[in-house]
Amino acid sequence: MSIQRINPTTRWSDVTVYNGVARFVEVPECEPLGDMHAQVSAIMAQAEQKLALVGSDRRHVLAVTIYITDFANAAVLNEIWDNWFPAGCAPSRVCVQAALADPDYLVEMVFEAAAHN
């Protein structure tokens, strides 16, 4: 049983890969954090980088759990989401309203994707 941890720290790893599936969490890393559009765009760009670390891409995302602080922002999320995934490649997804660790975060996403390395 081999588990690959990319950039592990005391609290988390950037990506964890097991049995051909990569898992990682993204919170917006943009300054300033900005509105929902800025935060979702940042998360998707960050996800692209993490996927590349495991030889994957957005076509190989299996599932995403989305935590959103206010469903009033769902339309913005969905617009970016719909444009990010190639046609026919949308993964399984769940969207949950939740309070996030940083009150300035509007969204957080947990990705699972097929890894190719």
DRENDO-1510 file (C-alpha; in Angstrom, 1 decimal, always signed):
<recs>
REC; n; res; u; v; w
REC; 1; MET; +0.0; +0.0; +0.0 .
REC; 2; SER; +1.7; +3.2; -1.2 .
REC; 3; ILE; +0.5; +6.6; -0.4 .
REC; 4; GLN; +2.1; +9.6; -2.1 .
REC; 5; ARG; +2.0; +12.9; -0.2 .
REC; 6; ILE; +3.1; +16.0; -2.2 .
REC; 7; ASN; +4.5; +18.8; -0.1 .
REC; 8; PRO; +3.4; +17.5; +3.3 .
REC; 9; THR; +3.4; +19.8; +6.3 .
REC; 10; THR; +2.4; +19.2; +9.9 .
REC; 11; ARG; -1.3; +19.8; +9.2 .
REC; 12; TRP; -1.8; +18.8; +5.5 .
REC; 13; SER; -0.3; +17.8; +2.2 .
REC; 14; ASP; -0.9; +19.8; -0.9 .
REC; 15; VAL; -2.0; +16.6; -2.6 .
REC; 16; THR; -2.5; +13.0; -1.4 .
REC; 17; VAL; -2.5; +10.2; -4.0 .
REC; 18; TYR; -3.6; +6.7; -3.3 .
REC; 19; ASN; -4.6; +3.9; -5.6 .
REC; 20; GLY; -4.5; +6.2; -8.7 .
REC; 21; VAL; -6.7; +8.9; -7.1 .
REC; 22; ALA; -5.4; +12.3; -6.1 .
REC; 23; ARG; -7.2; +14.3; -3.4 .
REC; 24; PHE; -6.6; +17.9; -2.5 .
REC; 25; VAL; -8.4; +20.9; -1.0 .
REC; 26; GLU; -8.3; +24.5; -2.4 .
REC; 27; VAL; -9.1; +27.7; -0.7 .
REC; 28; PRO; -8.6; +31.0; -2.7 .
REC; 29; GLU; -5.0; +32.2; -2.6 .
REC; 30; CYS; -5.5; +35.7; -4.1 .
REC; 31; GLU; -4.8; +39.1; -2.6 .
REC; 32; PRO; -7.1; +40.7; -1.9 .
REC; 33; LEU; -9.5; +37.8; -1.6 .
REC; 34; GLY; -12.2; +39.7; -3.5 .
REC; 35; ASP; -15.6; +38.6; -4.5 .
REC; 36; MET; -17.0; +35.2; -5.4 .
REC; 37; HIS; -15.8; +35.5; -9.0 .
REC; 38; ALA; -12.2; +36.2; -7.9 .
REC; 39; GLN; -12.2; +33.4; -5.4 .
REC; 40; VAL; -13.7; +30.7; -7.6 .
REC; 41; SER; -11.3; +31.8; -10.5 .
REC; 42; ALA; -8.3; +31.5; -8.1 .
REC; 43; ILE; -9.4; +28.1; -6.9 .
REC; 44; MET; -9.8; +26.8; -10.5 .
REC; 45; ALA; -6.3; +28.1; -11.4 .
REC; 46; GLN; -4.8; +26.5; -8.3 .
REC; 47; ALA; -6.6; +23.2; -9.0 .
REC; 48; GLU; -5.1; +23.2; -12.5 .
REC; 49; GLN; -1.6; +23.5; -11.0 .
REC; 50; LYS; -2.3; +20.7; -8.5 .
REC; 51; LEU; -3.7; +18.4; -11.2 .
REC; 52; ALA; -0.5; +19.0; -13.2 .
REC; 53; LEU; +1.6; +17.8; -10.2 .
REC; 54; VAL; +0.0; +14.3; -10.6 .
REC; 55; GLY; +0.0; +14.2; -14.4 .
REC; 56; SER; -3.7; +15.0; -14.6 .
REC; 57; ASP; -6.0; +17.8; -15.8 .
REC; 58; ARG; -9.6; +19.0; -15.5 .
REC; 59; ARG; -10.8; +16.3; -17.9 .
REC; 60; HIS; -9.9; +13.7; -15.2 .
REC; 61; VAL; -11.6; +15.3; -12.2 .
REC; 62; LEU; -13.8; +12.6; -10.6 .
REC; 63; ALA; -15.7; +14.5; -7.9 .
REC; 64; VAL; -15.7; +17.9; -6.2 .
REC; 65; THR; -17.2; +18.8; -2.8 .
REC; 66; ILE; -17.9; +22.6; -2.7 .
REC; 67; TYR; -18.4; +24.5; +0.5 .
REC; 68; ILE; -20.0; +27.9; -0.1 .
REC; 69; THR; -20.9; +30.5; +2.6 .
REC; 70; ASP; -24.0; +31.9; +0.8 .
REC; 71; PHE; -26.1; +30.2; -1.9 .
REC; 72; ALA; -26.8; +33.7; -3.3 .
REC; 73; ASN; -23.3; +33.3; -4.9 .
REC; 74; ALA; -24.1; +30.0; -6.6 .
REC; 75; ALA; -24.8; +31.5; -10.0 .
REC; 76; VAL; -21.3; +33.0; -10.1 .
REC; 77; LEU; -19.8; +29.7; -9.1 .
REC; 78; ASN; -21.8; +27.8; -11.7 .
REC; 79; GLU; -20.9; +30.2; -14.5 .
REC; 80; ILE; -17.2; +29.7; -13.9 .
REC; 81; TRP; -17.6; +26.0; -13.2 .
REC; 82; ASP; -19.6; +25.4; -16.5 .
REC; 83; ASN; -16.9; +27.2; -18.5 .
REC; 84; TRP; -13.9; +25.5; -16.8 .
REC; 85; PHE; -14.8; +21.9; -17.6 .
REC; 86; PRO; -14.6; +20.7; -21.2 .
REC; 87; ALA; -18.0; +19.5; -22.6 .
REC; 88; GLY; -18.9; +16.0; -21.3 .
REC; 89; CYS; -16.3; +16.1; -18.5 .
REC; 90; ALA; -18.2; +17.5; -15.5 .
REC; 91; PRO; -17.5; +15.4; -12.4 .
REC; 92; SER; -19.8; +14.4; -9.6 .
REC; 93; ARG; -20.4; +17.3; -7.3 .
REC; 94; VAL; -22.1; +18.4; -4.1 .
REC; 95; CYS; -22.4; +21.9; -2.9 .
REC; 96; VAL; -22.9; +22.5; +0.8 .
REC; 97; GLN; -23.6; +25.8; +2.6 .
REC; 98; ALA; -21.1; +26.2; +5.5 .
REC; 99; ALA; -19.2; +28.6; +7.7 .
REC; 100; LEU; -15.5; +28.4; +6.6 .
REC; 101; ALA; -12.4; +28.8; +8.8 .
REC; 102; ASP; -11.5; +32.2; +7.5 .
REC; 103; PRO; -14.6; +34.6; +7.5 .
REC; 104; ASP; -13.2; +36.2; +4.3 .
REC; 105; TYR; -13.4; +32.9; +2.4 .
REC; 106; LEU; -16.6; +32.6; +0.3 .
REC; 107; VAL; -15.8; +29.1; -1.1 .
REC; 108; GLU; -13.6; +26.1; -0.6 .
REC; 109; MET; -13.4; +23.0; -2.8 .
REC; 110; VAL; -12.3; +19.4; -2.2 .
REC; 111; PHE; -11.1; +17.7; -5.5 .
REC; 112; GLU; -10.7; +14.0; -6.4 .
REC; 113; ALA; -9.1; +13.2; -9.7 .
REC; 114; ALA; -7.5; +10.3; -11.6 .
REC; 115; ALA; -3.7; +10.6; -11.2 .
REC; 116; HIS; -1.4; +9.5; -14.0 .
REC; 117; ASN; +1.9; +9.3; -12.1 .
</recs>
